[in-house]
Amino acid sequence: MSKFLIITCPECGNKQRIFARTSTEIKCQKCEKLLAKPTGGKAEIFGKITKVLE
Ligand SMILES: [Zn+2]
């Protein structure tokens, strides 16, 4: 089950698609705020989840 999420950066509002089970930290492409980090299973999300893509 691979899910992608659209995350809105709480800092600058930039929307970014991320993998829900990322194994690396994901930063905003615009302002480099940390948006998600791996927790062993699902990523911990710091931004606003705008959309879930199955
Ligand atoms: Zn940002």
mmCIF file of the protein (N, C-alpha, C, O) and its ligand, coordinates in Angstrom:
data_MODEL
# 
_entry.id   MODEL 
# 
loop_
_entity.id 
_entity.type 
_entity.pdbx_number_of_molecules 
1 polymer     1 
2 non-polymer 1 
# 
_entity_poly.entity_id                      1 
_entity_poly.type                           'polypeptide(L)' 
_entity_poly.nstd_linkage                   no 
_entity_poly.nstd_monomer                   no 
_entity_poly.pdbx_seq_one_letter_code       MSKFLIITCPECGNKQRIFARTSTEIKCQKCEKLLAKPTGGKAEIFGKITKVLE 
_entity_poly.pdbx_seq_one_letter_code_can   MSKFLIITCPECGNKQRIFARTSTEIKCQKCEKLLAKPTGGKAEIFGKITKVLE 
_entity_poly.pdbx_strand_id                 A 
# 
loop_
_entity_poly_seq.entity_id 
_entity_poly_seq.num 
_entity_poly_seq.mon_id 
_entity_poly_seq.hetero 
1 1  MET n 
1 2  SER n 
1 3  LYS n 
1 4  PHE n 
1 5  LEU n 
1 6  ILE n 
1 7  ILE n 
1 8  THR n 
1 9  CYS n 
1 10 PRO n 
1 11 GLU n 
1 12 CYS n 
1 13 GLY n 
1 14 ASN n 
1 15 LYS n 
1 16 GLN n 
1 17 ARG n 
1 18 ILE n 
1 19 PHE n 
1 20 ALA n 
1 21 ARG n 
1 22 THR n 
1 23 SER n 
1 24 THR n 
1 25 GLU n 
1 26 ILE n 
1 27 LYS n 
1 28 CYS n 
1 29 GLN n 
1 30 LYS n 
1 31 CYS n 
1 32 GLU n 
1 33 LYS n 
1 34 LEU n 
1 35 LEU n 
1 36 ALA n 
1 37 LYS n 
1 38 PRO n 
1 39 THR n 
1 40 GLY n 
1 41 GLY n 
1 42 LYS n 
1 43 ALA n 
1 44 GLU n 
1 45 ILE n 
1 46 PHE n 
1 47 GLY n 
1 48 LYS n 
1 49 ILE n 
1 50 THR n 
1 51 LYS n 
1 52 VAL n 
1 53 LEU n 
1 54 GLU n 
# 
loop_
_struct_asym.id 
_struct_asym.entity_id 
A 1 
B 2 
# 
loop_
_chem_comp.id 
_chem_comp.type 
_chem_comp.mon_nstd_flag 
ALA 'L-peptide linking' y 
ARG 'L-peptide linking' y 
ASN 'L-peptide linking' y 
CYS 'L-peptide linking' y 
GLN 'L-peptide linking' y 
GLU 'L-peptide linking' y 
GLY 'peptide linking'   y 
ILE 'L-peptide linking' y 
LEU 'L-peptide linking' y 
LYS 'L-peptide linking' y 
MET 'L-peptide linking' y 
PHE 'L-peptide linking' y 
PRO 'L-peptide linking' y 
SER 'L-peptide linking' y 
THR 'L-peptide linking' y 
VAL 'L-peptide linking' y 
ZN  non-polymer         . 
# 
_pdbx_entity_nonpoly.entity_id   2 
_pdbx_entity_nonpoly.name        ? 
_pdbx_entity_nonpoly.comp_id     ZN 
# 
_pdbx_nonpoly_scheme.asym_id         B 
_pdbx_nonpoly_scheme.entity_id       2 
_pdbx_nonpoly_scheme.mon_id          ZN 
_pdbx_nonpoly_scheme.ndb_seq_num     1 
_pdbx_nonpoly_scheme.pdb_seq_num     101 
_pdbx_nonpoly_scheme.auth_seq_num    101 
_pdbx_nonpoly_scheme.pdb_mon_id      ZN 
_pdbx_nonpoly_scheme.auth_mon_id     ZN 
_pdbx_nonpoly_scheme.pdb_strand_id   A 
_pdbx_nonpoly_scheme.pdb_ins_code    . 
# 
loop_
_atom_site.group_PDB 
_atom_site.id 
_atom_site.type_symbol 
_atom_site.label_atom_id 
_atom_site.label_alt_id 
_atom_site.label_comp_id 
_atom_site.label_asym_id 
_atom_site.label_entity_id 
_atom_site.label_seq_id 
_atom_site.pdbx_PDB_ins_code 
_atom_site.Cartn_x 
_atom_site.Cartn_y 
_atom_site.Cartn_z 
_atom_site.occupancy 
_atom_site.B_iso_or_equiv 
_atom_site.pdbx_formal_charge 
_atom_site.auth_seq_id 
_atom_site.auth_comp_id 
_atom_site.auth_asym_id 
_atom_site.auth_atom_id 
_atom_site.pdbx_PDB_model_num 
ATOM   1   N  N  . MET A 1 1  ? 0.842  -1.204 0.000  1.00 0.00 ? 1   MET A N  1 
ATOM   2   C  CA . MET A 1 1  ? 0.000  0.000  0.000  1.00 0.00 ? 1   MET A CA 1 
ATOM   3   C  C  . MET A 1 1  ? 0.874  1.249  0.000  1.00 0.00 ? 1   MET A C  1 
ATOM   4   O  O  . MET A 1 1  ? 1.463  1.608  1.019  1.00 0.00 ? 1   MET A O  1 
ATOM   5   N  N  . SER A 1 2  ? 0.947  1.883  -1.120 1.00 0.00 ? 2   SER A N  1 
ATOM   6   C  CA . SER A 1 2  ? 1.730  3.112  -1.176 1.00 0.00 ? 2   SER A CA 1 
ATOM   7   C  C  . SER A 1 2  ? 0.786  4.288  -1.331 1.00 0.00 ? 2   SER A C  1 
ATOM   8   O  O  . SER A 1 2  ? -0.020 4.349  -2.260 1.00 0.00 ? 2   SER A O  1 
ATOM   9   N  N  . LYS A 1 3  ? 0.904  5.201  -0.418 1.00 0.00 ? 3   LYS A N  1 
ATOM   10  C  CA . LYS A 1 3  ? 0.049  6.375  -0.429 1.00 0.00 ? 3   LYS A CA 1 
ATOM   11  C  C  . LYS A 1 3  ? 0.891  7.620  -0.563 1.00 0.00 ? 3   LYS A C  1 
ATOM   12  O  O  . LYS A 1 3  ? 1.975  7.740  0.009  1.00 0.00 ? 3   LYS A O  1 
ATOM   13  N  N  . PHE A 1 4  ? 0.358  8.537  -1.336 1.00 0.00 ? 4   PHE A N  1 
ATOM   14  C  CA . PHE A 1 4  ? 1.001  9.839  -1.403 1.00 0.00 ? 4   PHE A CA 1 
ATOM   15  C  C  . PHE A 1 4  ? 0.090  10.873 -0.750 1.00 0.00 ? 4   PHE A C  1 
ATOM   16  O  O  . PHE A 1 4  ? -1.135 10.772 -0.814 1.00 0.00 ? 4   PHE A O  1 
ATOM   17  N  N  . LEU A 1 5  ? 0.691  11.836 -0.141 1.00 0.00 ? 5   LEU A N  1 
ATOM   18  C  CA . LEU A 1 5  ? -0.053 12.900 0.511  1.00 0.00 ? 5   LEU A CA 1 
ATOM   19  C  C  . LEU A 1 5  ? 0.330  14.233 -0.099 1.00 0.00 ? 5   LEU A C  1 
ATOM   20  O  O  . LEU A 1 5  ? 1.485  14.455 -0.464 1.00 0.00 ? 5   LEU A O  1 
ATOM   21  N  N  . ILE A 1 6  ? -0.646 15.115 -0.206 1.00 0.00 ? 6   ILE A N  1 
ATOM   22  C  CA . ILE A 1 6  ? -0.340 16.491 -0.553 1.00 0.00 ? 6   ILE A CA 1 
ATOM   23  C  C  . ILE A 1 6  ? -0.292 17.278 0.747  1.00 0.00 ? 6   ILE A C  1 
ATOM   24  O  O  . ILE A 1 6  ? -1.291 17.380 1.459  1.00 0.00 ? 6   ILE A O  1 
ATOM   25  N  N  . ILE A 1 7  ? 0.851  17.822 1.046  1.00 0.00 ? 7   ILE A N  1 
ATOM   26  C  CA . ILE A 1 7  ? 1.060  18.547 2.287  1.00 0.00 ? 7   ILE A CA 1 
ATOM   27  C  C  . ILE A 1 7  ? 1.178  20.038 1.981  1.00 0.00 ? 7   ILE A C  1 
ATOM   28  O  O  . ILE A 1 7  ? 1.890  20.447 1.064  1.00 0.00 ? 7   ILE A O  1 
ATOM   29  N  N  . THR A 1 8  ? 0.473  20.829 2.761  1.00 0.00 ? 8   THR A N  1 
ATOM   30  C  CA . THR A 1 8  ? 0.631  22.272 2.645  1.00 0.00 ? 8   THR A CA 1 
ATOM   31  C  C  . THR A 1 8  ? 1.576  22.741 3.744  1.00 0.00 ? 8   THR A C  1 
ATOM   32  O  O  . THR A 1 8  ? 1.347  22.485 4.926  1.00 0.00 ? 8   THR A O  1 
ATOM   33  N  N  . CYS A 1 9  ? 2.611  23.412 3.351  1.00 0.00 ? 9   CYS A N  1 
ATOM   34  C  CA . CYS A 1 9  ? 3.594  23.918 4.303  1.00 0.00 ? 9   CYS A CA 1 
ATOM   35  C  C  . CYS A 1 9  ? 2.932  24.969 5.208  1.00 0.00 ? 9   CYS A C  1 
ATOM   36  O  O  . CYS A 1 9  ? 2.323  25.917 4.713  1.00 0.00 ? 9   CYS A O  1 
ATOM   37  N  N  . PRO A 1 10 ? 3.053  24.801 6.532  1.00 0.00 ? 10  PRO A N  1 
ATOM   38  C  CA . PRO A 1 10 ? 2.440  25.762 7.454  1.00 0.00 ? 10  PRO A CA 1 
ATOM   39  C  C  . PRO A 1 10 ? 3.174  27.098 7.460  1.00 0.00 ? 10  PRO A C  1 
ATOM   40  O  O  . PRO A 1 10 ? 2.666  28.104 7.957  1.00 0.00 ? 10  PRO A O  1 
ATOM   41  N  N  . GLU A 1 11 ? 4.358  27.086 6.906  1.00 0.00 ? 11  GLU A N  1 
ATOM   42  C  CA . GLU A 1 11 ? 5.187  28.289 6.933  1.00 0.00 ? 11  GLU A CA 1 
ATOM   43  C  C  . GLU A 1 11 ? 4.916  29.197 5.721  1.00 0.00 ? 11  GLU A C  1 
ATOM   44  O  O  . GLU A 1 11 ? 4.727  30.404 5.868  1.00 0.00 ? 11  GLU A O  1 
ATOM   45  N  N  . CYS A 1 12 ? 4.902  28.598 4.532  1.00 0.00 ? 12  CYS A N  1 
ATOM   46  C  CA . CYS A 1 12 ? 4.801  29.432 3.328  1.00 0.00 ? 12  CYS A CA 1 
ATOM   47  C  C  . CYS A 1 12 ? 3.619  29.051 2.438  1.00 0.00 ? 12  CYS A C  1 
ATOM   48  O  O  . CYS A 1 12 ? 3.355  29.730 1.446  1.00 0.00 ? 12  CYS A O  1 
ATOM   49  N  N  . GLY A 1 13 ? 2.904  27.975 2.778  1.00 0.00 ? 13  GLY A N  1 
ATOM   50  C  CA . GLY A 1 13 ? 1.727  27.603 2.005  1.00 0.00 ? 13  GLY A CA 1 
ATOM   51  C  C  . GLY A 1 13 ? 2.019  26.812 0.745  1.00 0.00 ? 13  GLY A C  1 
ATOM   52  O  O  . GLY A 1 13 ? 1.108  26.512 -0.027 1.00 0.00 ? 13  GLY A O  1 
ATOM   53  N  N  . ASN A 1 14 ? 3.270  26.474 0.530  1.00 0.00 ? 14  ASN A N  1 
ATOM   54  C  CA . ASN A 1 14 ? 3.639  25.686 -0.636 1.00 0.00 ? 14  ASN A CA 1 
ATOM   55  C  C  . ASN A 1 14 ? 3.061  24.272 -0.538 1.00 0.00 ? 14  ASN A C  1 
ATOM   56  O  O  . ASN A 1 14 ? 3.157  23.635 0.510  1.00 0.00 ? 14  ASN A O  1 
ATOM   57  N  N  . LYS A 1 15 ? 2.465  23.784 -1.620 1.00 0.00 ? 15  LYS A N  1 
ATOM   58  C  CA . LYS A 1 15 ? 1.930  22.426 -1.636 1.00 0.00 ? 15  LYS A CA 1 
ATOM   59  C  C  . LYS A 1 15 ? 2.954  21.476 -2.241 1.00 0.00 ? 15  LYS A C  1 
ATOM   60  O  O  . LYS A 1 15 ? 3.602  21.770 -3.245 1.00 0.00 ? 15  LYS A O  1 
ATOM   61  N  N  . GLN A 1 16 ? 3.068  20.343 -1.598 1.00 0.00 ? 16  GLN A N  1 
ATOM   62  C  CA . GLN A 1 16 ? 4.087  19.392 -2.015 1.00 0.00 ? 16  GLN A CA 1 
ATOM   63  C  C  . GLN A 1 16 ? 3.572  17.973 -1.865 1.00 0.00 ? 16  GLN A C  1 
ATOM   64  O  O  . GLN A 1 16 ? 2.897  17.653 -0.886 1.00 0.00 ? 16  GLN A O  1 
ATOM   65  N  N  . ARG A 1 17 ? 3.888  17.120 -2.831 1.00 0.00 ? 17  ARG A N  1 
ATOM   66  C  CA . ARG A 1 17 ? 3.482  15.724 -2.750 1.00 0.00 ? 17  ARG A CA 1 
ATOM   67  C  C  . ARG A 1 17 ? 4.571  14.920 -2.059 1.00 0.00 ? 17  ARG A C  1 
ATOM   68  O  O  . ARG A 1 17 ? 5.739  14.992 -2.442 1.00 0.00 ? 17  ARG A O  1 
ATOM   69  N  N  . ILE A 1 18 ? 4.192  14.155 -1.041 1.00 0.00 ? 18  ILE A N  1 
ATOM   70  C  CA . ILE A 1 18 ? 5.180  13.331 -0.357 1.00 0.00 ? 18  ILE A CA 1 
ATOM   71  C  C  . ILE A 1 18 ? 4.669  11.896 -0.244 1.00 0.00 ? 18  ILE A C  1 
ATOM   72  O  O  . ILE A 1 18 ? 3.469  11.633 -0.321 1.00 0.00 ? 18  ILE A O  1 
ATOM   73  N  N  . PHE A 1 19 ? 5.604  10.993 -0.063 1.00 0.00 ? 19  PHE A N  1 
ATOM   74  C  CA . PHE A 1 19 ? 5.288  9.586  0.140  1.00 0.00 ? 19  PHE A CA 1 
ATOM   75  C  C  . PHE A 1 19 ? 4.956  9.387  1.625  1.00 0.00 ? 19  PHE A C  1 
ATOM   76  O  O  . PHE A 1 19 ? 5.706  9.821  2.500  1.00 0.00 ? 19  PHE A O  1 
ATOM   77  N  N  . ALA A 1 20 ? 3.827  8.730  1.898  1.00 0.00 ? 20  ALA A N  1 
ATOM   78  C  CA . ALA A 1 20 ? 3.346  8.600  3.281  1.00 0.00 ? 20  ALA A CA 1 
ATOM   79  C  C  . ALA A 1 20 ? 4.286  7.774  4.159  1.00 0.00 ? 20  ALA A C  1 
ATOM   80  O  O  . ALA A 1 20 ? 4.312  7.938  5.378  1.00 0.00 ? 20  ALA A O  1 
ATOM   81  N  N  . ARG A 1 21 ? 5.057  6.885  3.530  1.00 0.00 ? 21  ARG A N  1 
ATOM   82  C  CA . ARG A 1 21 ? 5.978  6.068  4.320  1.00 0.00 ? 21  ARG A CA 1 
ATOM   83  C  C  . ARG A 1 21 ? 7.416  6.415  3.962  1.00 0.00 ? 21  ARG A C  1 
ATOM   84  O  O  . ARG A 1 21 ? 8.234  5.548  3.652  1.00 0.00 ? 21  ARG A O  1 
ATOM   85  N  N  . THR A 1 22 ? 7.685  7.666  4.015  1.00 0.00 ? 22  THR A N  1 
ATOM   86  C  CA . THR A 1 22 ? 9.015  8.122  3.642  1.00 0.00 ? 22  THR A CA 1 
ATOM   87  C  C  . THR A 1 22 ? 10.071 7.583  4.597  1.00 0.00 ? 22  THR A C  1 
ATOM   88  O  O  . THR A 1 22 ? 9.796  7.384  5.780  1.00 0.00 ? 22  THR A O  1 
ATOM   89  N  N  . SER A 1 23 ? 11.245 7.352  4.105  1.00 0.00 ? 23  SER A N  1 
ATOM   90  C  CA . SER A 1 23 ? 12.343 6.907  4.963  1.00 0.00 ? 23  SER A CA 1 
ATOM   91  C  C  . SER A 1 23 ? 13.359 8.026  5.139  1.00 0.00 ? 23  SER A C  1 
ATOM   92  O  O  . SER A 1 23 ? 14.399 7.839  5.770  1.00 0.00 ? 23  SER A O  1 
ATOM   93  N  N  . THR A 1 24 ? 13.056 9.165  4.591  1.00 0.00 ? 24  THR A N  1 
ATOM   94  C  CA . THR A 1 24 ? 13.939 10.307 4.762  1.00 0.00 ? 24  THR A CA 1 
ATOM   95  C  C  . THR A 1 24 ? 13.125 11.523 5.208  1.00 0.00 ? 24  THR A C  1 
ATOM   96  O  O  . THR A 1 24 ? 11.910 11.580 5.019  1.00 0.00 ? 24  THR A O  1 
ATOM   97  N  N  . GLU A 1 25 ? 13.806 12.470 5.789  1.00 0.00 ? 25  GLU A N  1 
ATOM   98  C  CA . GLU A 1 25 ? 13.126 13.701 6.170  1.00 0.00 ? 25  GLU A CA 1 
ATOM   99  C  C  . GLU A 1 25 ? 12.769 14.488 4.909  1.00 0.00 ? 25  GLU A C  1 
ATOM   100 O  O  . GLU A 1 25 ? 13.544 14.539 3.953  1.00 0.00 ? 25  GLU A O  1 
ATOM   101 N  N  . ILE A 1 26 ? 11.598 15.092 4.924  1.00 0.00 ? 26  ILE A N  1 
ATOM   102 C  CA . ILE A 1 26 ? 11.161 15.872 3.775  1.00 0.00 ? 26  ILE A CA 1 
ATOM   103 C  C  . ILE A 1 26 ? 11.005 17.326 4.184  1.00 0.00 ? 26  ILE A C  1 
ATOM   104 O  O  . ILE A 1 26 ? 10.317 17.656 5.150  1.00 0.00 ? 26  ILE A O  1 
ATOM   105 N  N  . LYS A 1 27 ? 11.656 18.172 3.429  1.00 0.00 ? 27  LYS A N  1 
ATOM   106 C  CA . LYS A 1 27 ? 11.579 19.598 3.717  1.00 0.00 ? 27  LYS A CA 1 
ATOM   107 C  C  . LYS A 1 27 ? 10.841 20.328 2.612  1.00 0.00 ? 27  LYS A C  1 
ATOM   108 O  O  . LYS A 1 27 ? 10.818 19.884 1.464  1.00 0.00 ? 27  LYS A O  1 
ATOM   109 N  N  . CYS A 1 28 ? 10.244 21.443 2.966  1.00 0.00 ? 28  CYS A N  1 
ATOM   110 C  CA . CYS A 1 28 ? 9.569  22.277 1.990  1.00 0.00 ? 28  CYS A CA 1 
ATOM   111 C  C  . CYS A 1 28 ? 10.572 22.724 0.930  1.00 0.00 ? 28  CYS A C  1 
ATOM   112 O  O  . CYS A 1 28 ? 11.695 23.123 1.238  1.00 0.00 ? 28  CYS A O  1 
ATOM   113 N  N  . GLN A 1 29 ? 10.136 22.646 -0.322 1.00 0.00 ? 29  GLN A N  1 
ATOM   114 C  CA . GLN A 1 29 ? 11.040 23.020 -1.421 1.00 0.00 ? 29  GLN A CA 1 
ATOM   115 C  C  . GLN A 1 29 ? 11.289 24.516 -1.463 1.00 0.00 ? 29  GLN A C  1 
ATOM   116 O  O  . GLN A 1 29 ? 12.290 24.975 -2.014 1.00 0.00 ? 29  GLN A O  1 
ATOM   117 N  N  . LYS A 1 30 ? 10.375 25.271 -0.878 1.00 0.00 ? 30  LYS A N  1 
ATOM   118 C  CA . LYS A 1 30 ? 10.524 26.721 -0.925 1.00 0.00 ? 30  LYS A CA 1 
ATOM   119 C  C  . LYS A 1 30 ? 11.272 27.274 0.283  1.00 0.00 ? 30  LYS A C  1 
ATOM   120 O  O  . LYS A 1 30 ? 12.247 28.011 0.136  1.00 0.00 ? 30  LYS A O  1 
ATOM   121 N  N  . CYS A 1 31 ? 10.802 26.908 1.497  1.00 0.00 ? 31  CYS A N  1 
ATOM   122 C  CA . CYS A 1 31 ? 11.375 27.551 2.689  1.00 0.00 ? 31  CYS A CA 1 
ATOM   123 C  C  . CYS A 1 31 ? 12.182 26.588 3.556  1.00 0.00 ? 31  CYS A C  1 
ATOM   124 O  O  . CYS A 1 31 ? 12.749 26.985 4.574  1.00 0.00 ? 31  CYS A O  1 
ATOM   125 N  N  . GLU A 1 32 ? 12.232 25.304 3.141  1.00 0.00 ? 32  GLU A N  1 
ATOM   126 C  CA . GLU A 1 32 ? 13.033 24.303 3.832  1.00 0.00 ? 32  GLU A CA 1 
ATOM   127 C  C  . GLU A 1 32 ? 12.557 23.987 5.243  1.00 0.00 ? 32  GLU A C  1 
ATOM   128 O  O  . GLU A 1 32 ? 13.320 23.474 6.062  1.00 0.00 ? 32  GLU A O  1 
ATOM   129 N  N  . LYS A 1 33 ? 11.306 24.290 5.522  1.00 0.00 ? 33  LYS A N  1 
ATOM   130 C  CA . LYS A 1 33 ? 10.738 23.840 6.796  1.00 0.00 ? 33  LYS A CA 1 
ATOM   131 C  C  . LYS A 1 33 ? 10.546 22.335 6.736  1.00 0.00 ? 33  LYS A C  1 
ATOM   132 O  O  . LYS A 1 33 ? 10.179 21.793 5.694  1.00 0.00 ? 33  LYS A O  1 
ATOM   133 N  N  . LEU A 1 34 ? 10.796 21.654 7.862  1.00 0.00 ? 34  LEU A N  1 
ATOM   134 C  CA . LEU A 1 34 ? 10.604 20.211 7.917  1.00 0.00 ? 34  LEU A CA 1 
ATOM   135 C  C  . LEU A 1 34 ? 9.110  19.889 7.825  1.00 0.00 ? 34  LEU A C  1 
ATOM   136 O  O  . LEU A 1 34 ? 8.317  20.355 8.643  1.00 0.00 ? 34  LEU A O  1 
ATOM   137 N  N  . LEU A 1 35 ? 8.737  19.095 6.832  1.00 0.00 ? 35  LEU A N  1 
ATOM   138 C  CA . LEU A 1 35 ? 7.328  18.762 6.632  1.00 0.00 ? 35  LEU A CA 1 
ATOM   139 C  C  . LEU A 1 35 ? 6.984  17.355 7.105  1.00 0.00 ? 35  LEU A C  1 
ATOM   140 O  O  . LEU A 1 35 ? 5.855  17.095 7.522  1.00 0.00 ? 35  LEU A O  1 
ATOM   141 N  N  . ALA A 1 36 ? 7.951  16.451 7.039  1.00 0.00 ? 36  ALA A N  1 
ATOM   142 C  CA . ALA A 1 36 ? 7.700  15.076 7.447  1.00 0.00 ? 36  ALA A CA 1 
ATOM   143 C  C  . ALA A 1 36 ? 9.002  14.399 7.829  1.00 0.00 ? 36  ALA A C  1 
ATOM   144 O  O  . ALA A 1 36 ? 10.061 14.676 7.266  1.00 0.00 ? 36  ALA A O  1 
ATOM   145 N  N  . LYS A 1 37 ? 8.897  13.506 8.803  1.00 0.00 ? 37  LYS A N  1 
ATOM   146 C  CA . LYS A 1 37 ? 10.069 12.720 9.141  1.00 0.00 ? 37  LYS A CA 1 
ATOM   147 C  C  . LYS A 1 37 ? 9.676  11.271 9.356  1.00 0.00 ? 37  LYS A C  1 
ATOM   148 O  O  . LYS A 1 37 ? 8.552  10.993 9.776  1.00 0.00 ? 37  LYS A O  1 
ATOM   149 N  N  . PRO A 1 38 ? 10.577 10.343 9.077  1.00 0.00 ? 38  PRO A N  1 
ATOM   150 C  CA . PRO A 1 38 ? 10.269 8.921  9.196  1.00 0.00 ? 38  PRO A CA 1 
ATOM   151 C  C  . PRO A 1 38 ? 10.195 8.503  10.660 1.00 0.00 ? 38  PRO A C  1 
ATOM   152 O  O  . PRO A 1 38 ? 10.975 8.975  11.488 1.00 0.00 ? 38  PRO A O  1 
ATOM   153 N  N  . THR A 1 39 ? 9.253  7.615  10.973 1.00 0.00 ? 39  THR A N  1 
ATOM   154 C  CA . THR A 1 39 ? 9.126  7.131  12.350 1.00 0.00 ? 39  THR A CA 1 
ATOM   155 C  C  . THR A 1 39 ? 9.206  5.616  12.412 1.00 0.00 ? 39  THR A C  1 
ATOM   156 O  O  . THR A 1 39 ? 8.889  5.020  13.441 1.00 0.00 ? 39  THR A O  1 
ATOM   157 N  N  . GLY A 1 40 ? 9.623  4.993  11.330 1.00 0.00 ? 40  GLY A N  1 
ATOM   158 C  CA . GLY A 1 40 ? 9.712  3.538  11.303 1.00 0.00 ? 40  GLY A CA 1 
ATOM   159 C  C  . GLY A 1 40 ? 8.548  2.927  10.548 1.00 0.00 ? 40  GLY A C  1 
ATOM   160 O  O  . GLY A 1 40 ? 8.689  1.857  9.956  1.00 0.00 ? 40  GLY A O  1 
ATOM   161 N  N  . GLY A 1 41 ? 7.433  3.570  10.559 1.00 0.00 ? 41  GLY A N  1 
ATOM   162 C  CA . GLY A 1 41 ? 6.279  3.124  9.791  1.00 0.00 ? 41  GLY A CA 1 
ATOM   163 C  C  . GLY A 1 41 ? 5.807  4.284  8.957  1.00 0.00 ? 41  GLY A C  1 
ATOM   164 O  O  . GLY A 1 41 ? 6.426  4.656  7.960  1.00 0.00 ? 41  GLY A O  1 
ATOM   165 N  N  . LYS A 1 42 ? 4.697  4.847  9.383  1.00 0.00 ? 42  LYS A N  1 
ATOM   166 C  CA . LYS A 1 42 ? 4.192  6.039  8.718  1.00 0.00 ? 42  LYS A CA 1 
ATOM   167 C  C  . LYS A 1 42 ? 5.048  7.240  9.064  1.00 0.00 ? 42  LYS A C  1 
ATOM   168 O  O  . LYS A 1 42 ? 5.639  7.317  10.141 1.00 0.00 ? 42  LYS A O  1 
ATOM   169 N  N  . ALA A 1 43 ? 5.102  8.167  8.139  1.00 0.00 ? 43  ALA A N  1 
ATOM   170 C  CA . ALA A 1 43 ? 5.832  9.396  8.407  1.00 0.00 ? 43  ALA A CA 1 
ATOM   171 C  C  . ALA A 1 43 ? 5.050  10.262 9.387  1.00 0.00 ? 43  ALA A C  1 
ATOM   172 O  O  . ALA A 1 43 ? 3.819  10.273 9.394  1.00 0.00 ? 43  ALA A O  1 
ATOM   173 N  N  . GLU A 1 44 ? 5.801  10.986 10.213 1.00 0.00 ? 44  GLU A N  1 
ATOM   174 C  CA . GLU A 1 44 ? 5.169  11.984 11.063 1.00 0.00 ? 44  GLU A CA 1 
ATOM   175 C  C  . GLU A 1 44 ? 5.079  13.267 10.251 1.00 0.00 ? 44  GLU A C  1 
ATOM   176 O  O  . GLU A 1 44 ? 6.084  13.753 9.733  1.00 0.00 ? 44  GLU A O  1 
ATOM   177 N  N  . ILE A 1 45 ? 3.877  13.811 10.143 1.00 0.00 ? 45  ILE A N  1 
ATOM   178 C  CA . ILE A 1 45 ? 3.623  14.952 9.273  1.00 0.00 ? 45  ILE A CA 1 
ATOM   179 C  C  . ILE A 1 45 ? 3.514  16.233 10.100 1.00 0.00 ? 45  ILE A C  1 
ATOM   180 O  O  . ILE A 1 45 ? 2.803  16.275 11.104 1.00 0.00 ? 45  ILE A O  1 
ATOM   181 N  N  . PHE A 1 46 ? 4.206  17.249 9.681  1.00 0.00 ? 46  PHE A N  1 
ATOM   182 C  CA . PHE A 1 46 ? 4.162  18.517 10.400 1.00 0.00 ? 46  PHE A CA 1 
ATOM   183 C  C  . PHE A 1 46 ? 3.323  19.561 9.676  1.00 0.00 ? 46  PHE A C  1 
ATOM   184 O  O  . PHE A 1 46 ? 2.862  20.529 10.279 1.00 0.00 ? 46  PHE A O  1 
ATOM   185 N  N  . GLY A 1 47 ? 3.135  19.356 8.397  1.00 0.00 ? 47  GLY A N  1 
ATOM   186 C  CA . GLY A 1 47 ? 2.326  20.300 7.628  1.00 0.00 ? 47  GLY A CA 1 
ATOM   187 C  C  . GLY A 1 47 ? 0.860  19.889 7.677  1.00 0.00 ? 47  GLY A C  1 
ATOM   188 O  O  . GLY A 1 47 ? 0.489  18.959 8.393  1.00 0.00 ? 47  GLY A O  1 
ATOM   189 N  N  . LYS A 1 48 ? 0.046  20.579 6.921  1.00 0.00 ? 48  LYS A N  1 
ATOM   190 C  CA . LYS A 1 48 ? -1.365 20.256 6.836  1.00 0.00 ? 48  LYS A CA 1 
ATOM   191 C  C  . LYS A 1 48 ? -1.579 19.276 5.687  1.00 0.00 ? 48  LYS A C  1 
ATOM   192 O  O  . LYS A 1 48 ? -1.176 19.534 4.553  1.00 0.00 ? 48  LYS A O  1 
ATOM   193 N  N  . ILE A 1 49 ? -2.223 18.139 6.000  1.00 0.00 ? 49  ILE A N  1 
ATOM   194 C  CA . ILE A 1 49 ? -2.510 17.171 4.943  1.00 0.00 ? 49  ILE A CA 1 
ATOM   195 C  C  . ILE A 1 49 ? -3.703 17.679 4.148  1.00 0.00 ? 49  ILE A C  1 
ATOM   196 O  O  . ILE A 1 49 ? -4.827 17.739 4.646  1.00 0.00 ? 49  ILE A O  1 
ATOM   197 N  N  . THR A 1 50 ? -3.431 18.040 2.908  1.00 0.00 ? 50  THR A N  1 
ATOM   198 C  CA . THR A 1 50 ? -4.451 18.646 2.069  1.00 0.00 ? 50  THR A CA 1 
ATOM   199 C  C  . THR A 1 50 ? -5.211 17.601 1.285  1.00 0.00 ? 50  THR A C  1 
ATOM   200 O  O  . THR A 1 50 ? -6.410 17.741 1.044  1.00 0.00 ? 50  THR A O  1 
ATOM   201 N  N  . LYS A 1 51 ? -4.512 16.552 0.887  1.00 0.00 ? 51  LYS A N  1 
ATOM   202 C  CA . LYS A 1 51 ? -5.136 15.527 0.066  1.00 0.00 ? 51  LYS A CA 1 
ATOM   203 C  C  . LYS A 1 51 ? -4.392 14.210 0.229  1.00 0.00 ? 51  LYS A C  1 
ATOM   204 O  O  . LYS A 1 51 ? -3.174 14.197 0.404  1.00 0.00 ? 51  LYS A O  1 
ATOM   205 N  N  . VAL A 1 52 ? -5.126 13.102 0.171  1.00 0.00 ? 52  VAL A N  1 
ATOM   206 C  CA . VAL A 1 52 ? -4.520 11.779 0.207  1.00 0.00 ? 52  VAL A CA 1 
ATOM   207 C  C  . VAL A 1 52 ? -4.731 11.125 -1.143 1.00 0.00 ? 52  VAL A C  1 
ATOM   208 O  O  . VAL A 1 52 ? -5.867 10.990 -1.599 1.00 0.00 ? 52  VAL A O  1 
ATOM   209 N  N  . LEU A 1 53 ? -3.653 10.721 -1.785 1.00 0.00 ? 53  LEU A N  1 
ATOM   210 C  CA . LEU A 1 53 ? -3.724 10.064 -3.090 1.00 0.00 ? 53  LEU A CA 1 
ATOM   211 C  C  . LEU A 1 53 ? -3.471 8.577  -2.894 1.00 0.00 ? 53  LEU A C  1 
ATOM   212 O  O  . LEU A 1 53 ? -2.386 8.182  -2.468 1.00 0.00 ? 53  LEU A O  1 
ATOM   213 N  N  . GLU A 1 54 ? -4.459 7.758  -3.201 1.00 0.00 ? 54  GLU A N  1 
ATOM   214 C  CA . GLU A 1 54 ? -4.311 6.321  -3.030 1.00 0.00 ? 54  GLU A CA 1 
ATOM   215 C  C  . GLU A 1 54 ? -3.391 5.729  -4.070 1.00 0.00 ? 54  GLU A C  1 
ATOM   216 O  O  . GLU A 1 54 ? -3.155 4.521  -4.070 1.00 0.00 ? 54  GLU A O  1 
HETATM 217 ZN ZN . ZN  B 2 .  ? 7.437  26.261 3.077  1.00 0.00 2 101 ZN  A ZN 1 
# 
